[in-house]
Amino acid sequence: MNNLKRFITEEEGMGTVELVLIIVVLIALVLLFKDAIIAFVNKVLGSISSNGDKVMAPK
């Protein structure tokens, strides 16, 4: 009976399940907003490349 109580109250595997659920939700969000993420990254990288000469120019 004592082993059964320990088995029921054991929470060691819960961390793994929670981590997998978080990863699944993140992947779903990325797939859902893929186009918006790509557009944002392209905008940021374009801004960096077009303004890079200002940063590297000697004063």
Buried (B, 14 or more C-beta within 10 A) or exposed (E): EEEEEEEEEEEEEEEEEEEEEEEEEEEEEEEEEEEEEEEEEEEEEEEEEEEEEEEEEEE
